[in-house]
C-alpha cells in the first residue's frame, strides 16, 4: 500500500494536508470528509478579543489575495467557552489551536489556559504579531526573542509545539534554528508576505491598512525557496504553505523537504481544493509505487 501518512514532531498524521489558519471553517466538511485532512488548525486566537481592521480588508490581485483582517477573533475566554467545545464535538481528526500574543506574558497565559483542556493535540504559535514591549517589532524577526519565548512555552506542554514563521525577515533559517533550539517540535511557513494595492485612478490604498498580507499563487516560488532553505537548516519537521493550489504544487513542497503542507487562499476560490490535492497525491504515489516519505527532501 502506498502510504500517504506523515509525522510532525510528536504526532502522526494520516494525511499530510492541513488547513492554513484563518482560511477554513468546519462548514467545509459539508463538501468532503474530514479525513482528507491530517489535522484541523483553528483561526489564531489572542488573550483578549480583537475586532480586526476596518473595511475594506480583502482585495484580489492578479495572482493572489491581499488581506488586512488584523487577527479578528473572539478572544481566549470565548474560544474556551464556545468554539473549543463545538470543535471537539465536530472533529474526528486532531485539533491544533493557533494562538498569538502582544507580549511574552500573553503567550504564556493563553497556553496555560489551553493546557487545562483536553482534546487539543498541539499548538501553532503565530509569532508574526508585534511585540509591544519591543517597540512593536514582530516576535518572529529576532532569533533571541524567538529562542526565549519557545523555551518558556516548551516547558508548559507535552503537546505538539509548532512555530509559524514570517517570510519578512533577513534570514528565515536563523529564526527557524532559534525556534528549534528553544524547544519547538515543528515549524510552519510561510506566513503572508508584505503586499499593497493602490487605485490608479484615485491614488488611494485599496485596503484600510495600506501595507498588509499577500498570499496565493503569486507567492509560491518564494514559499518554495524558503521551505527548501529552512528544511536544510533544522532537523524538526516543516509544514509548508504559500501558493499551493494543486497536487502538483504540493509535490514540489514535499520534494523541497516539507513533511506536510497547509492550504489557505486556494480554499476561497475552490472549496474542493483539499480533497482534490489528497486524491492527486494518492494517485501519483500509487502510479509510481512510492510512499510519501520516499520523496520528502529528495529534490535533485
N, C-alpha and C positions, 0 to 999 in steps of 0.2 A: 504493500500500500504506500502511495506517495504522500508523505507526511507534511502537512501544512502548518503544524504547530510550531511554536517558538517559545523562548524563555526570556523573561526580564531578569532582574537581579534576584528576586525572591518568589516570583510566581510564574507558572507555566500558562501560556495562552493557547487555546485550541485553534484560534485563528490569529494571524499576525496583523490584523487590521483593527485599529481603534478609531473612534471619532475624535476629532480635534475639539478641544474645549470651546464652548460658546457657539458652536455651529450646528448642534444636533440635539433635538429633544426626543423624548421617548415616543412621541407621535409618529416618528419614522417607522416604528415597529408595526404600524398599520400596513406598511408596504412590504415588509420582509421579516424573516425570522431573526431573533436576536443573535442566534448562534453564529451568524456570519461575522460578528464582532468578537474579538478576543476579550474585550473589556469595555465598559462604558465609562467615559470621562465626563464629569459634571462641568457646567459653566463655572468659571472661577468665582469663589465666594471670598468675602472680606469680613473682618470683625464686625464692622458696622455697615448698615445698608448704604448703597450708592445709587443715586438717581441716574448717573451717567451724564453725558454731554447733551446739550440741546440739539434739536433737529436743525438742518439735515445731518444725518450721521452715516449714511451709506451713499457711495457713488460708484457706479460700474464703469470701469475703464475699458480700453480696447482689449486688454489681455488679463484682466483681473478685477479686484474689488478693493476700494478704499473704505475703511471704517473708522469712525470716531465714536464708538459706542461708549467707551470710558468705564469699562468693568461694571456696568449696571447690574446690581444683584440685590436680593432682599436682606443680606447680612447673615451672620452666623446663627443667631438665635432663631430666625425664621426658617433657615435651612434645616436646623436640627429638629424643630417642632413640626415642620410640614414636609419639605422636599425629601429629606432623608427617609422618612417612613414610607412615603409613596414610592421612592426608588427601590427600597428593599422589598416592597410588596410586588413591584412590577418586574424586577430584573431576575433573570436566571443565569446571568453572566457576572463576572467580577466587577465590582464598583470601585472606581478610582475618583477621589474627591480632589478637585483642583482648588487651590486657595492662594491668597496673596496677602500682603500687608504693607503698611507705610513705614513701619518700624520693626526692628527685631522683636520687640516685645509683642507686637500684634501677631507675627507669625507664630510665636510660641504659644500665645493664648488660644489661637484658633486650633492648633494641633492638640493641645492639652484637652480641649473640649471635644474634639473629634475622637480622641483616643478612648473616651468613655463610652463610645457607641460601637456596637457590633455591626457586622455586615459590610465593613469597609476593608477592601483588600490592599489599598495603597493610596498614596497622595501624589499629586502633581504640584510642585511648588513653583508658582509663577513669580520669578524674580525680575520681571521687566518693569515693575512699578517703581516710581520714585521713592527713594529713602529720605523721608522728611528730616531726619536727623543728620543727613549727609548732604545738605544743600540741594536736595531734590534730585541728586544723581541716582539713576536706577541701580538697584542692588546688583543686578546681573552684569554690570560693567566693571566691577572691581573684584579681582580674584581674592584678595584678602578678606573682603566683606562676605563673599560667597563661601569661602572656607569656614569662616567663623560661624555664619548662620547655619550652614549644613551640620557643623559639628554639634551645635546646640539642639537642632531638630532631630538628628540621628539618635541622640541619647534618649529621646522621648518615645520612640516607636520601634517595633519589630516588623512593621508593615513595609511594603514596597515604598521607597522614597525616590521619586522621580523629580529631577530638576529641569524646568523648562527654560531653555537658553534663548537669549535675544541675538539676532544676527548683527545688531547695530553696535558692534564692538570692533576694536582693532584686531584682536586675536581670539577667536572663539575657542581655540584649543586650550589656551591658558585658563579660561573660565571653566571649561569642562574638567580640566585636571584639578582645579581648585575644588569643584563640587565633588569629584570622586574622592579626593583626599579628605574632605570634610565628612564623608560618610554616605553620599548619595549611592543608591543601588542601581539607578538607571538615569538616563538623560532623555529629554525630548527636545527636538529642534527641527525647524527654526520657528520662532515666533515671527510676527509680521515685520517686514522691512518698513522703513520710513517712506511715506509717499504723500503726494499732494496733487490737487487738480484745481485749475483756475478757469473760470468762464472767460473765454477770449473776448466776448462782446462787452462785458461789464468790468472785467478786471477783478471780480470778486472770487473769493475762495468757494469752491463747490460744496464744502463742508463747514460746519460750525467751528471746528478746530482745524486750522489750515494744514499743519503737518500731522499726519495720522498714520494708521497702519495699512500696509499694502500686502494683499495676499492674492492667491490664484495662479493661473497658468504662467503669468509673466515672471514669477519668482522661482520657478522650478530649477533653472540652471544654477542659481545662487544656492538654493537649498541643497541641491545635489553635491555641489562642491564643498559646502560646509559640513555636510554629513560625512563625506569622504575624509576630510581633514580631522574631524572630531573622532571618528571611529579608529583612526590610527594614532590618536593621542591618548586614549583611555582604554581600560580593559572592561569597563562596565557596558551593558547593552545600551543601544541608542534607538529611540523611537523617532523616525524621520517624518517630516511633514513639510509641505510647501509646494503647491502646484501639481499635486498628484490627482489626475483625473481618470486614469485608465490602468488596467493591469500591466500594460507595458511600462507606464511610468513607475508603477510600484516595483517592478523587476529591477529597474535601474537603481533604485534606492537600496534594494537588497544586495545587488552586486557591489554597491558603494560601501556596504558594511552595516547597514541598518538591520536590527533584529526584528523590528516591527515598523509599521507605518501608521499614520493618522490622516484621516480625510476630513477636510474642513470646507473651504469655499465651494468645492465641487458639489457638496450636498445641496446647495441652494439652487443650482441650475439643473441638477438631475438627482432626485431623491433616491434613485436606484443605483447610484454610483458604487456604494459599498458592496452590495451583493454581486454586481457585475464584476468588480475587481476580484472578489472572492472566487467567483466561478472561473474567471480567466486565469487566475493563479493555479487553481486546481487542474484545469485543463492543460496548461503549459507543463506543469510538473509531471503529470501523467504521460503526456506525449514524449517527454524527454527522460522518463524513468528516474526522476530526481525527488529528493526531499528538499524542503525549503532550506534546511541547514547546509545543504550541499553548495548553495550558491552565495550565501551571505559573505560579503567581503571578497568575492572572487573576481573582481574586475581585473582585466588584463592590462 
